[in-house]
Amino acid sequence: MNLPDKTTILIVGAGPTGLAAVRSLLHHGFHDVDATPATLEALDTIGCGDEHNESLRSYTRHPYILIITQNLTECRLEKRLERLGAVVHRLLRVVPGLRRNASNPQLSDVTFEDGRVIMAT
């Protein structure tokens, strides 16, 4: 799998929300965007993984459940992103602990389980 060494924007979480964020960024002219899966794992590393159980009423005027399978949503979003030239990197897990880059504190190093690192601005 070709994983870049550096990217401008790295979205950890290639579920529907992450993929929609990639689509929005591409729409607004950002082209150096990469997405990886594991949204809940990433949220757990900052103590926010269980907050999805809260009531939606305070966040939206549509506080109901709409069931569309996640795999169908992801498939449709990925197909759209592929047509736009984006690549979604699957089967990767981010190791907890985002770190500042040792050479440039303006950059962040994101480490994956297999030891690979992506530098993100």
VOLUM-612865 format. One record per residue: x, y negated, z negated of N, C-alpha, C, CB in turn; residue number from 0. Coordinates in steps of 0.001 Angstrom, whole numbers. Atoms other than C-alpha are relative to their C-alpha. Glycine has a CB too. Example, Ala and Ser with C-alpha at 12.3 -4.5 7.8 and 13.67 -1.06 7.14 Angstrom:
n.X;n.Y;n.Z;ca.X;ca.Y;ca.Z;c.X;c.Y;c.Z;cb.X;cb.Y;cb.Z;n
890;1190;0;12300;4500;-7800;900;-1200;0;-992;-27;-1246;0 $
-820;1190;60;13670;1060;-7140;-770;-1090;-730;414;-462;1415;1 $
! end
This chain:
n.X;n.Y;n.Z;ca.X;ca.Y;ca.Z;c.X;c.Y;c.Z;cb.X;cb.Y;cb.Z;n
841;1172;0;0;0;0;885;-1233;0;-956;1;-1208;0 $
-790;1221;-101;1418;-3364;1009;-532;-1035;-967;-11;-548;1436;1 $
358;982;1009;1249;-5568;-2038;991;-1148;113;1;622;-1442;2 $
-936;1121;-146;2687;-9071;-1697;824;-197;-1261;-754;-1286;334;3 $
-828;344;1151;5542;-10185;-3951;-460;-1305;-630;1467;-101;407;4 $
413;1321;451;4014;-13645;-4212;-1311;-375;672;1089;-1055;298;5 $
1246;495;-562;606;-15218;-3711;-338;-1319;-671;-1150;1030;-180;6 $
422;1261;607;-953;-18602;-4349;-1075;252;-1040;-511;-978;1071;7 $
1108;-305;908;-4109;-17204;-5960;-151;1507;-91;-1329;-662;478;8 $
237;-1417;228;-4522;-13757;-7501;-1266;133;-823;1213;678;-712;9 $
1246;-246;712;-8020;-12699;-8495;51;1423;-518;-1250;-232;916;10 $
2;-1321;617;-7964;-9818;-10955;-1462;357;-213;825;32;-1361;11 $
1398;-411;22;-11284;-8130;-10384;-556;-50;1402;-827;-889;-945;12 $
508;-44;-1370;-12360;-6995;-6922;-1392;615;30;954;793;908;13 $
1412;-344;-3;-15952;-6353;-7921;-743;-1088;741;-551;175;-1445;14 $
766;1017;-734;-18783;-8455;-6523;390;-1437;-326;-1454;179;-281;15 $
-352;1378;373;-17794;-11577;-8473;1361;-395;552;-8;-159;-1523;16 $
-1329;294;-522;-14122;-11390;-7560;9;-138;1506;966;1071;-413;17 $
59;62;-1464;-14888;-10691;-3910;-726;-1261;467;-700;1250;563;18 $
704;1239;-349;-17371;-13578;-3813;914;-1204;-216;-1294;-149;-840;19 $
-945;1090;235;-14676;-15817;-5301;1011;-98;1137;726;199;-1335;20 $
-919;-8;-1146;-12258;-14758;-2541;-687;-630;1206;467;1451;335;21 $
750;531;-1146;-14938;-15528;61;-142;-1513;-110;-1392;659;92;22 $
154;1439;209;-15547;-18955;-1449;1321;-737;221;-525;-277;-1412;23 $
-1312;629;-186;-11829;-19768;-1554;384;-52;1479;1073;760;-794;24 $
-291;-4;-1436;-11403;-18720;2086;-840;-1050;723;-261;1397;600;25 $
909;980;-602;-14403;-20841;3033;509;-1429;-212;-1414;151;-594;26 $
-489;1340;323;-12758;-23846;1360;1451;-225;409;-145;-250;-1474;27 $
-1305;236;-596;-9470;-23420;3202;1195;629;-692;217;-1415;69;28 $
-1113;-706;641;-7373;-21324;806;201;1322;725;-268;232;-1530;29 $
-235;-1221;-767;-5716;-18501;2716;962;962;-671;520;-348;1352;30 $
-944;-866;706;-3092;-17112;340;-672;497;-1286;1345;-759;-319;31 $
808;-492;1108;-5555;-15208;-1873;60;1516;1;-1470;-502;101;32 $
10;-1449;145;-5272;-11646;-3171;-940;364;-1124;1422;553;-266;33 $
919;-468;1032;-7793;-9643;-5208;330;1430;-371;-1460;-112;469;34 $
-178;-1362;501;-7356;-6567;-7369;-1188;331;-884;1347;155;-783;35 $
1148;-361;822;-10002;-4579;-9253;293;-106;-1488;-446;1399;328;36 $
-136;-117;1454;-10517;-4153;-13007;-427;-1254;-746;1420;324;-352;37 $
485;1199;668;-12564;-7170;-14060;-193;219;-1487;-1296;-455;621;38 $
259;-206;1418;-13724;-5673;-17358;1283;238;-783;-944;1166;-192;39 $
-1268;-208;682;-10236;-4503;-18240;707;-1328;-224;894;952;802;40 $
-634;1309;136;-8909;-8003;-17599;-716;-833;-1059;7;-740;1349;41 $
740;742;1009;-11693;-9533;-19693;280;536;-1400;-1491;57;294;42 $
-329;-592;1302;-10909;-7089;-22510;1313;-533;-548;70;1515;112;43 $
-1303;468;479;-7332;-8387;-22664;-83;-1373;-656;988;-44;1148;44 $
176;1307;642;-8684;-11809;-23686;-1213;-8;-921;-144;-1098;1057;45 $
1079;-111;973;-11450;-10507;-25963;-1376;-361;505;302;-840;-1142;46 $
1297;379;-570;-14350;-11156;-23573;-716;1151;702;188;-1130;972;47 $
582;-1115;-735;-15192;-7675;-22293;-1422;339;-376;828;1186;-189;48 $
1345;-373;438;-18325;-7187;-24366;-1014;-1119;142;39;448;-1423;49 $
918;1129;-71;-19837;-10608;-23760;-1053;129;1101;778;-1256;207;50 $
1001;-180;-1046;-21733;-9328;-20714;-1327;484;-572;503;982;1048;51 $
1227;-464;625;-24317;-7966;-23192;-883;-1134;-502;330;914;-1134;52 $
785;1132;488;-25501;-11454;-24137;-1179;-277;917;875;-1248;-121;53 $
1194;371;-773;-28862;-12761;-22996;381;-949;1133;-1067;-657;-916;54 $
-256;877;-1145;-28854;-14413;-19584;-857;-1262;-42;-255;751;1297;55 $
975;1096;6;-31673;-16806;-20499;658;-1376;-129;-987;197;-1136;56 $
-635;1315;173;-29335;-19610;-21557;895;-379;1182;820;-15;-1284;57 $
-903;259;-1123;-27300;-19319;-18314;-697;-175;1343;978;1110;108;58 $
668;37;-1304;-29890;-19052;-15563;-1507;-95;-173;359;1242;831;59 $
1461;18;49;-33536;-19721;-14791;-584;1308;537;-547;-1192;802;60 $
415;-1321;-496;-33673;-16162;-13387;558;1089;-914;482;220;1470;61 $
-582;-951;949;-32993;-14041;-16501;-584;1404;114;-192;-503;-1401;62 $
515;-1347;-206;-34010;-10750;-15008;1072;856;651;-1282;-21;863;63 $
-968;-923;-581;-32205;-7703;-13777;-402;313;1435;102;1301;-839;64 $
184;-369;-1395;-31867;-7176;-10039;992;1111;275;202;-1227;976;65 $
-886;-1144;-170;-30479;-3784;-9187;346;194;1479;-650;1273;-572;66 $
-593;-308;-1299;-28325;-3590;-6093;1299;696;-360;225;-1309;924;67 $
-1176;-743;427;-25632;-982;-6350;1272;-802;259;67;1349;718;68 $
-1244;752;-116;-22202;-2451;-6930;796;443;1205;835;152;-1256;69 $
-792;-449;-1149;-20598;-252;-4293;-549;-562;1305;29;1528;64;70 $
582;590;-1208;-23045;-1552;-1653;367;-1481;91;-1541;176;9;71 $
-358;1420;20;-22434;-5147;-2698;1469;-193;361;-290;-609;-1382;72 $
-1432;102;-287;-18652;-4638;-2668;296;320;1452;794;932;-907;73 $
-229;-401;-1396;-18782;-2873;710;-355;-1146;952;-832;1263;347;74 $
421;1108;-871;-20703;-5745;2310;956;-1187;-110;-1429;-445;-354;75 $
-931;1115;186;-18421;-8368;784;1362;301;624;165;-310;-1492;76 $
-1308;-360;-577;-15253;-6486;1786;-28;-50;1521;421;1400;-462;77 $
96;57;-1467;-16452;-6121;5389;57;-1442;484;-1302;671;490;78 $
-27;1422;-373;-17052;-9870;5548;1407;-557;-161;-1000;-815;-859;79 $
-1354;492;246;-13629;-10566;4038;982;533;1030;456;386;-1397;80 $
-876;-582;-1026;-11917;-8182;6486;-131;-764;1308;-331;1490;222;81 $
200;778;-1236;-13477;-10104;9390;695;-1362;-85;-1510;-197;273;82 $
-676;1282;210;-11930;-13236;7874;1508;164;-181;-586;-704;-1214;83 $
-1430;-253;98;-8502;-11573;7644;515;235;-1412;728;-1131;588;84 $
-429;-227;1387;-8451;-10995;3866;231;1486;-253;-1050;-551;-993;85 $
-291;-1378;390;-7066;-7833;2253;-325;153;-1478;1491;376;291;86 $
296;-307;1393;-8454;-6334;-956;859;1197;-380;-1536;290;-226;87 $
-889;-1064;459;-5933;-4215;-2859;-731;805;-1067;1346;-577;-554;88 $
729;-853;948;-7702;-1311;-4572;959;975;-669;-1139;770;714;89 $
-728;-1029;751;-6540;1372;-6996;1209;-569;-732;447;1110;935;90 $
-1059;638;788;-4384;-1059;-8960;-584;-444;-1330;626;-1213;763;91 $
420;493;1305;-4608;-1859;-12657;1058;-947;-522;-241;1165;-995;92 $
-894;991;577;-3113;-4948;-14224;309;405;-1427;-620;-1423;55;93 $
-429;-260;1372;-1096;-4360;-17379;-297;-1268;-795;1538;396;-76;94 $
296;1203;795;-2298;-6695;-20144;1256;-806;-298;-681;386;-1311;95 $
-1106;875;363;-115;-9665;-20838;564;-778;1161;1081;791;-620;96 $
-482;906;-1040;141;-12241;-18068;1160;-796;-579;-1140;-948;515;97 $
-1190;686;498;3571;-13847;-18375;424;-1128;936;1149;992;-176;98 $
-613;1066;-810;5183;-17070;-17215;1218;580;687;391;-1248;-876;99 $
-1180;-423;-736;7834;-16504;-14587;1241;-555;-672;-72;-454;1470;100 $
-1220;404;699;11319;-16628;-16149;760;-1099;745;905;1205;-197;101 $
-746;988;-793;12786;-18691;-13280;-760;-1299;189;343;576;1352;102 $
809;1185;-254;9882;-21091;-12817;-1258;59;-862;-365;-112;1506;103 $
1145;-58;898;7400;-21775;-15644;-1318;-458;635;280;-832;-1202;104 $
1217;372;-723;4933;-23146;-13072;-672;1223;637;325;-1042;1080;105 $
508;-1230;-599;4464;-19568;-11811;-334;1016;-1084;1024;587;987;106 $
353;-1086;917;2903;-16523;-13475;366;1327;645;-1517;-39;-364;107 $
-279;-1360;-465;4001;-12900;-13188;-1133;912;-459;1382;511;-533;108 $
1064;-958;293;1206;-10319;-12989;578;1383;249;-1292;-260;879;109 $
-610;-1316;-89;2408;-6773;-13679;-1086;1072;92;918;258;-1214;110 $
928;-1104;-192;638;-3606;-12536;540;1261;-665;-250;245;1497;111 $
-374;-1245;667;663;-129;-14091;1214;678;630;-1163;948;14;112 $
-1101;-691;-677;3083;1173;-11462;1303;-800;-39;-379;288;1444;113 $
-1218;793;142;5607;-1564;-12331;146;-1126;993;1166;875;113;114 $
-95;1095;-971;5031;-3788;-9318;-463;-1304;-639;-840;309;1264;115 $
305;1319;542;4829;-7515;-10025;-346;-923;1147;1188;-564;-825;116 $
337;1070;-939;3095;-10298;-8118;205;-1315;-717;-1470;133;536;117 $
-189;1340;523;4178;-13872;-8688;-1115;-872;572;1423;-566;362;118 $
1125;843;-459;1207;-16250;-8531;208;-1422;-464;-1359;539;-523;119 $
-78;1411;358;1158;-20017;-8456;-1306;-380;-594;341;-894;1208;120 $
! end
